Amino acid sequence: MKITFSKEQIARYAEASGDQNPIHLDEDFARSVGLPGVIAHGMLQMGLVARAAVDAAGGDHRVLKSLSCRFADMVQPGDTVDFEAERENGRIRLTATNQDGKAVLTKAAAELFQRIP
């Protein structure tokens, strides 16, 4: 699943999540703290990789027992991230790479329940 991030999407996530940190919303502020500009929320990315995991698990979110990842690089508006999931032996291996082939999430995996609780 490929997602191209936009300032509007990031702002909508900020509103929905309550995370109004200015590094996600204010270009000047983000630059003042050493960032190249506003960046997407890590939890927005984690939500999208979770969606990829659910799709790989057959579409039923109840089968996910756990989800983990490491935030490895920033995602900025205009970046396109490819979220992929591969099911193997009761787990789902997850990847998220940007348009340059650089991992933005690493050590990403989901564990599945053997049966839905």
PASEBA-1860 file (N, C-alpha, C; in nm, 3 decimals):
! residues 117
1> MKITFSKE> 0.086/-0.115/0.000/0.000/0.000/0.000/0.091/0.123/0.000 ~ 0.076/0.206/-0.100/0.158/0.327/-0.111/0.075/0.448/-0.069 ~ 0.135/0.529/0.016/0.069/0.650/0.066/0.162/0.768/0.040 ~ 0.109/0.872/-0.024/0.183/0.997/-0.037/0.130/1.091/0.070 ~ 0.218/1.130/0.159/0.181/1.214/0.273/0.164/1.359/0.228 ~ 0.067/1.427/0.287/0.043/1.568/0.257/0.034/1.647/0.388 ~ 0.054/1.777/0.378/0.039/1.864/0.496/-0.102/1.853/0.551 ~ -0.201/1.842/0.462/-0.340/1.833/0.505/-0.366/1.705/0.584
9> QIARYAEA> -0.312/1.594/0.535/-0.327/1.466/0.606/-0.264/1.474/0.744 ~ -0.144/1.531/0.750/-0.073/1.544/0.878/-0.152/1.633/0.973 ~ -0.207/1.743/0.922/-0.288/1.833/1.005/-0.414/1.763/1.054 ~ -0.479/1.684/0.967/-0.599/1.611/1.009/-0.565/1.510/1.119 ~ -0.450/1.443/1.105/-0.409/1.348/1.208/-0.381/1.422/1.339 ~ -0.317/1.538/1.331/-0.289/1.618/1.452/-0.419/1.652/1.524 ~ -0.518/1.691/1.447/-0.648/1.726/1.506/-0.715/1.604/1.568 ~ -0.716/1.494/1.497/-0.783/1.373/1.546/-0.713/1.313/1.667
17> SGDQNPIH> -0.580/1.320/1.668/-0.504/1.257/1.776/-0.483/1.348/1.896 ~ -0.499/1.479/1.874/-0.471/1.575/1.980/-0.323/1.609/1.990 ~ -0.240/1.554/1.902/-0.096/1.583/1.903/-0.071/1.705/1.817 ~ -0.071/1.820/1.879/-0.054/1.947/1.810/0.090/1.998/1.816 ~ 0.186/1.908/1.836/0.326/1.948/1.842/0.359/2.028/1.715 ~ 0.417/2.148/1.728/0.441/2.231/1.611/0.541/2.174/1.510 ~ 0.616/2.071/1.546/0.705/2.010/1.445/0.624/1.942/1.335 ~ 0.496/1.918/1.362/0.409/1.854/1.264/0.325/1.955/1.186
25> LDEDFARS> 0.321/2.079/1.234/0.227/2.175/1.178/0.286/2.308/1.132 ~ 0.400/2.346/1.186/0.455/2.480/1.161/0.594/2.468/1.099 ~ 0.604/2.501/0.969/0.731/2.491/0.896/0.843/2.568/0.965 ~ 0.817/2.693/1.003/0.921/2.776/1.064/0.968/2.716/1.196 ~ 0.874/2.670/1.277/0.913/2.610/1.404/0.994/2.483/1.381 ~ 0.949/2.399/1.291/1.021/2.274/1.264/1.165/2.303/1.222 ~ 1.182/2.401/1.136/1.318/2.438/1.093/1.400/2.495/1.209 ~ 1.334/2.568/1.298/1.406/2.630/1.410/1.463/2.527/1.507
33> VGLPGVIA> 1.409/2.406/1.504/1.461/2.300/1.592/1.546/2.199/1.515 ~ 1.586/2.237/1.392/1.680/2.155/1.317/1.621/2.055/1.221 ~ 1.490/2.057/1.203/1.427/1.966/1.107/1.423/2.032/0.969 ~ 1.409/1.953/0.864/1.404/2.011/0.730/1.271/2.079/0.698 ~ 1.175/2.064/0.784/1.039/2.117/0.769/0.948/2.031/0.853 ~ 0.817/2.046/0.836/0.725/1.965/0.916/0.744/1.817/0.882 ~ 0.718/1.733/0.979/0.729/1.589/0.961/0.600/1.521/1.005 ~ 0.575/1.404/0.948/0.456/1.326/0.984/0.474/1.265/1.122
41> HGMLQMGL> 0.365/1.249/1.191/0.364/1.182/1.321/0.408/1.037/1.306 ~ 0.490/0.991/1.398/0.527/0.850/1.398/0.406/0.760/1.415 ~ 0.311/0.802/1.498/0.195/0.718/1.522/0.102/0.713/1.399 ~ 0.106/0.816/1.316/0.032/0.809/1.189/0.092/0.699/1.103 ~ 0.224/0.694/1.097/0.291/0.589/1.020/0.262/0.451/1.080 ~ 0.264/0.443/1.212/0.238/0.314/1.276/0.095/0.268/1.250 ~ 0.001/0.360/1.246/-0.137/0.325/1.213/-0.149/0.269/1.072 ~ -0.073/0.327/0.980/-0.077/0.279/0.842/-0.011/0.143/0.827
49> VARAAVDA> 0.099/0.120/0.899/0.163/-0.011/0.892/0.073/-0.115/0.960 ~ -0.003/-0.073/1.061/-0.099/-0.164/1.124/-0.207/-0.204/1.024 ~ -0.251/-0.109/0.943/-0.351/-0.141/0.841/-0.296/-0.245/0.742 ~ -0.169/-0.231/0.705/-0.107/-0.330/0.616/-0.103/-0.467/0.684 ~ -0.075/-0.469/0.815/-0.072/-0.595/0.889/-0.209/-0.660/0.893 ~ -0.312/-0.581/0.917/-0.448/-0.634/0.920/-0.486/-0.691/0.783 ~ -0.450/-0.620/0.678/-0.479/-0.671/0.543/-0.411/-0.805/0.520 ~ -0.284/-0.817/0.562/-0.209/-0.942/0.545/-0.266/-1.054/0.631
57> AGGDHRVL> -0.331/-1.017/0.741/-0.390/-1.115/0.832/-0.531/-1.156/0.788 ~ -0.576/-1.107/0.676/-0.706/-1.146/0.625/-0.815/-1.043/0.648 ~ -0.780/-0.927/0.700/-0.876/-0.819/0.715/-0.944/-0.809/0.850 ~ -0.915/-0.899/0.942/-0.979/-0.896/1.074/-0.877/-0.848/1.177 ~ -0.895/-0.726/1.227/-0.799/-0.668/1.322/-0.789/-0.747/1.453 ~ -0.891/-0.826/1.484/-0.890/-0.899/1.612/-0.781/-1.006/1.618 ~ -0.725/-1.045/1.504/-0.622/-1.148/1.506/-0.484/-1.092/1.543 ~ -0.469/-0.959/1.546/-0.340/-0.901/1.583/-0.321/-0.906/1.734
65> KSLSCRFA> -0.216/-0.971/1.776/-0.182/-0.981/1.918/-0.091/-0.867/1.960 ~ 0.005/-0.834/1.875/0.096/-0.723/1.905/0.150/-0.665/1.775 ~ 0.198/-0.543/1.787/0.256/-0.472/1.674/0.373/-0.391/1.727 ~ 0.486/-0.398/1.658/0.601/-0.320/1.702/0.678/-0.268/1.581 ~ 0.746/-0.157/1.604/0.832/-0.102/1.499/0.928/-0.001/1.562 ~ 1.028/0.033/1.486/1.124/0.136/1.524/1.112/0.246/1.419 ~ 1.101/0.370/1.463/1.094/0.482/1.372/1.237/0.513/1.328 ~ 1.266/0.492/1.200/1.404/0.498/1.152/1.438/0.625/1.076
73> DMVQPGDT> 1.341/0.691/1.017/1.368/0.812/0.941/1.242/0.897/0.936 ~ 1.261/1.025/0.907/1.149/1.118/0.901/1.070/1.101/0.771 ~ 0.942/1.130/0.782/0.855/1.135/0.664/0.802/1.278/0.656 ~ 0.821/1.338/0.539/0.778/1.475/0.517/0.663/1.480/0.416 ~ 0.589/1.588/0.415/0.486/1.604/0.312/0.550/1.588/0.173 ~ 0.481/1.514/0.087/0.532/1.486/-0.046/0.601/1.351/-0.056 ~ 0.645/1.295/0.058/0.706/1.163/0.056/0.601/1.057/0.028 ~ 0.639/0.957/-0.050/0.553/0.842/-0.075/0.615/0.723/-0.004
81> VDFEAERE> 0.539/0.662/0.084/0.587/0.548/0.162/0.511/0.424/0.120 ~ 0.586/0.319/0.094/0.529/0.190/0.058/0.528/0.102/0.182 ~ 0.409/0.073/0.233/0.391/-0.012/0.350/0.360/-0.153/0.299 ~ 0.446/-0.249/0.335/0.426/-0.386/0.289/0.422/-0.481/0.408 ~ 0.348/-0.589/0.390/0.334/-0.690/0.495/0.341/-0.828/0.433 ~ 0.415/-0.915/0.500/0.428/-1.053/0.453/0.405/-1.147/0.571 ~ 0.307/-1.235/0.556/0.271/-1.328/0.664/0.363/-1.449/0.659 ~ 0.414/-1.488/0.778/0.500/-1.606/0.787/0.495/-1.664/0.928
89> NGRIRLTA> 0.448/-1.787/0.940/0.448/-1.863/1.066/0.391/-1.788/1.186 ~ 0.270/-1.741/1.177/0.204/-1.676/1.290/0.251/-1.535/1.316 ~ 0.333/-1.481/1.229/0.381/-1.343/1.241/0.366/-1.274/1.107 ~ 0.373/-1.145/1.111/0.371/-1.066/0.987/0.493/-0.976/0.989 ~ 0.575/-0.991/0.886/0.693/-0.905/0.871/0.647/-0.781/0.796 ~ 0.682/-0.666/0.849/0.636/-0.539/0.794/0.754/-0.454/0.748 ~ 0.735/-0.383/0.639/0.836/-0.287/0.593/0.766/-0.159/0.553 ~ 0.840/-0.049/0.564/0.793/0.082/0.519/0.913/0.155/0.461
97> TNQDGKAV> 0.910/0.176/0.331/1.022/0.243/0.263/0.970/0.363/0.185 ~ 1.053/0.467/0.180/1.012/0.587/0.107/1.045/0.575/-0.041 ~ 1.018/0.680/-0.114/1.036/0.680/-0.259/1.183/0.662/-0.300 ~ 1.276/0.683/-0.207/1.418/0.664/-0.236/1.466/0.525/-0.195 ~ 1.373/0.440/-0.148/1.409/0.305/-0.105/1.465/0.300/0.036 ~ 1.459/0.410/0.109/1.511/0.416/0.246/1.402/0.376/0.345 ~ 1.439/0.289/0.439/1.343/0.244/0.540/1.307/0.359/0.633 ~ 1.178/0.383/0.652/1.133/0.482/0.748/1.088/0.415/0.878
105> LTKAAAEL> 1.055/0.286/0.871/1.028/0.203/0.988/1.116/0.080/0.974 ~ 1.175/0.035/1.084/1.253/-0.088/1.085/1.207/-0.174/1.202 ~ 1.256/-0.297/1.204/1.220/-0.391/1.311/1.069/-0.395/1.331 ~ 0.997/-0.392/1.221/0.851/-0.387/1.227/0.794/-0.527/1.209 ~ 0.704/-0.563/1.300/0.642/-0.695/1.293/0.511/-0.694/1.370 ~ 0.427/-0.786/1.334/0.302/-0.808/1.407/0.296/-0.956/1.443 ~ 0.247/-0.984/1.561/0.226/-1.122/1.604/0.077/-1.148/1.601 ~ 0.040/-1.269/1.562/-0.101/-1.305/1.550/-0.145/-1.399/1.661
113> FQRIP> -0.271/-1.386/1.702/-0.330/-1.484/1.792/-0.350/-1.611/1.711 ~ -0.338/-1.725/1.776/-0.367/-1.852/1.710/-0.516/-1.862/1.679 ~ -0.595/-1.809/1.772/-0.740/-1.802/1.753/-0.784/-1.666/1.801 ~ -0.890/-1.615/1.743/-0.940/-1.485/1.783/-0.993/-1.497/1.926 ~ -0.945/-1.410/2.015/-0.990/-1.418/2.157/-1.136/-1.381/2.174
END
